[in-house]
C-alpha cells in the first residue's frame, strides 16, 4: 500500500506517518510538508495545484490522508483568505484528483463543525459551525461529499501529544501557563473539551485505511473519534499542576467568553464514536493524566 500523508510535519501528521511506517514495512509512506521539512518528508505546497497533481501522477498513491489544515481558530479569523485556500480549496482539489487518479481519500475534520448545544453528536447530525475555522472545515467536508462521496471524513476534537513546540496543541501550550506563576492568567472554564491523544487518532486512521483498502470493506462517509474524558481548559491546567506538583493559584477560571476572543468556541461538541464501534474499530484511548504523567517523567 502506498500512502501519502499531508501535514506530516504537524502534531497529528507526524503520529499518522509514524503509525503507518511502523505497521507494515511493505507500506510506502510519503509525508508531505510545506515547512519544517526534515527527515524523510517531501516539500510540497498544497495550494500549488499543478505541483500537487504532478506529484500525485508520479507517485500513484493508493491512499491520501489529508491532515494539513490551518487549525487555530483565532489564526483563521485573522488570515481568512489563506485559511480558506488551505482548508477548503485544497481539499476540493484533492477530492477531484482522487477521482482522476483513483486513490482513497481520508479528510481530517473537526468537532468544531457543531455549535456545541446538543451533544453528543452523531455522524448524521446537522453541522452548525459558530466560528470561521469550523465553517472552513465544514465547507471542506461538503466539497468532498459532492465530488467523491466514497471518501472518508473523520471528525476529531482537541488533540495533544508529543509536540515539537507547545504551540502545536491547545492542550500542550497550557503547561506554560501553569509553570509561569509570575502573573495572573485567565483560563477558559466554560467550554467542555475532550482532549484526545494523536497516537490514538493515528491508530484509528490506520485501522480505517486497512479495512477499506486492504480488506475491501466498503467504508465511506463521516466518522467521529474522541476520548471521553471531559475537561475545561482550566481543569486541564489543574491536572497539569497536580502532575507537576506546583501551584495553580495564579490561574483564574474564566466563566464567560472574553470579548477579546477572535473566535467563539462551542460549549460542548462531544462526538459519538458509535459508527466506528459498529464497524469494529478500536476506540479506546489512553487516559489524559496517565499519558501526561509518563510524558513529563513525573
N, C-alpha and C positions, 0 to 999 in steps of 0.2 A: 504493500500500500504506500502510495506517495502522498504525503500530507504537507500542505503549506499553511503556516500559521502567521496571520498578520498581527502586528503589535507585539511581536515576540520579545521585544526589549522591555515591555511593561510588566507590572506586577503579576497579572493573570497570564499574559502571553508566555512569560518565562516558565511558569509552572506547567502550562499546557505543552510547551516544547519539550521540557524535561520528561514529562509523563509519557509522551509518545515515544521519545528516544529510548526510554528505559523499558517500555512494554515489550518491544519486539525489535531485535537487532536487524531484522529484514525490512523494517519500515524505513523509507527515505523521508526524513523530516527536514523541512526547509523553513527556517524562521525569517520573517521579514521585519525590518525596522527602518524608519526614516532617519532617526537619530540614535545615539547610543549603540551604534553598530559595532559589535565586538564578538569575539569567539567565532562561531561558525555562521553568524547571522548574515543575511544578504541585505544590502541597502536598496530600498525601493520607495519612491514617493507614490503613495496610493492615489493621490489626486492627479497624477500624470497618467491619463487614461491610455495613451498609446504605449507607454512603457510597461504598464500593468498587463495589457493584452499581449504584448510581445513576450513578456516573461512567462505568462501562463501558456502561451502557444509553444514556447520552448520546453518548459518543464512537463507539461501534460499531467497535472495532478489528478489524483482520484478524489481528493478532499481539500477544501479550504475552510479553515476555522478562522472566521473574521472577528478577531477580538480588538482590533485597533479602533480607537474612538477618542474623542475629546469627552472625558467622563466627569470633569469637575463642573458642577452646576454654575458656580459663580464665574468661572472662566468662560463657559459657553455664553452666559449673558453678556459678557464684555467683548467677546470675539465671535459674534453671531454668524457672520459670513463664513469664516473659516470652519466653525463648528458644523454648520450645515453642509459644507463641502465634504467634510470627512464623515460625519455621522449619517448623512442621507445620500448625497450624490455618489460617493464612493461605494456605498452599499448597493445602490441601484445598479451601478456599473458591474459589480461583481455578480449580481443576480443575472444580468444579461449574459455575461461571459460563462456562467455556469450552464446555461442552455447551449451556448455555441460550442463550448469545449467539453461538455458532458461530464462535469465534476459535481460532487455533492458539496453543498454549501451549508455551513452552520454559522448562524449570526448570533453574536452575544448581545443580548439586550438587557433591560434593567427593570427592577420593581418600580422605578420612578415613572413608568407609563401610567401608573394608577394614582388617584388623588388621595388615597390613604384613609378614606371614610368608611369603607365596608370590608375590612379584612375578615378572614383570609381570602385571597384572590385565587380563583380557579383560572385555568388557561383560556376559558371561553368568556370570562368576564370582560365587560367593555372598558377599554382604557380611557382615562381622562387625565392626562398629564397636567400638572399645575405649574411646571416651570419649563423653560426652553430646552433644557437638557432632555427631560423626559419626552418632550414633544419631538425633538430631532430623532431620538431613538425609536419612537413610535412611527415616525414617518419612514424610517429605515425598514421597520417591520412591514409596513403597508406596501412599500416598493417591492420587497422580496415576495410577499404573498401574491401580488399582482403579476409579477414577471415569472417567478418559478415557485409555485405553491408546494413543490416537492422538497423544498429546503427545510432545514431545521432552525427554529428560533428558540434560544434558551435565555430566559429571563433570570437574572440573579440579583442579589441585594448588595449591601455594603461588604466590601472584601477586605481581608487582611492577610498577612503572610510575611514571608521573608523578603523584606524590602531593601532596595539599594539606597533609598533615602526615605525618611519618614513621610515626606510629602506624597509618596506614591499611594498612600492609603489614608482615608479619612479616619480610620481607626488608629493606625500606627502613629500618625502625627500627634495624637493626643498624649502620647508618652512625654513629649517635650513640654506640654502644658503642665503635666503632673510634676515633672522634675524641676521646673522653673518656679520656685516659690518666692521669687523676688518681687512679684507683682500679682495683684488680684486679677483673675481671669474668669470671664463669664462663659459658661458651657451649657449648651442646649440640654434641657431636661424635659423636653416635651415629646419630640419625635421618637417613636419606637423603632429601633433598628435591630436587625438580625445578622450580626457580623458573621461572615462565612469564610472559611479558610480557602485560599486559592488552590491548595493541593486537592481538596475535596471537589471543588468545581472542575479542576482538570481531570480528575478520575471520572466524573460523570460525563464530561465531553468525550473522553476516550471511549467509555463504555457505549455511549450512544453511537459513536462512529463505527466501532467494531460490529455492533449489532446490525447497523444499517448497511455498511459497505462490505464487510467480510461475511456476515451471516445472512445477508439479504433479507433481513426483517424489514417489512415496509414501514418506515418511520418518516414522518414529515409533520410539519406544523409546529405549534408552540408547546414548550415545556417550561416548567418552573423548578428551580432548585434553590434551596436555602437551608441554613441552620435554623433551629427553632428556639434557641436561647434568645430572650429579648432583653435589650439594654437601651437606655437613652445614652447619649454621648457622655453625660455626667456620670452615669452608672459605669460606663466603660472606664472613665478616669478613676473612679473609686476602686474598681477592680485592679487597675494598674498600681494605684497607691498601696493597696493591700499586698500585691505581689512584691513590690519594691520596698515595702516596709517604710514608706515615707508619708508625710503629712499631705492631706488634701484640703487643709483649712483655707488655702488661698484660692480655691476654686469655688465659684459662685454659681449655683444652679439657676439657670435662666428658664423661667416657666412661661415665657411668651416669646414669640419670634421677634428678634430685634429689627427695628425699622431699617437698619443699615444693611440688612442681608440682601444681596443682589438677587438671590433665587429662593423662592418658597420651597419648603420641604413637606412632603406628605406626612400626615400624622402617624399612620400605621399601614404600610403597604406590604404586610406579611403575605408571602406567597404560599400556596398549597402545592405540595410535591406529589399529589395524588396520581397524576398521569405518568410520572416517572416510575412510581411504585407499581402501577398496573402493568407496566412494561417489564418489570423485573429488574429495574436499575437500583443499585445500592444507593440509598440516600442518607446513610449515616454520616455524621460529621464529628470531627474532633471537638472536644469541649474547649470553649474560649479560654477560661482561666487555666486549664490543663496545658494547652498549647503555649500560652504566653509564659507560664512558669518555666517550662522547659526551654523555650527560646531565649528568655532573658537570663537563663542559667542560675535561677534562684532556687 
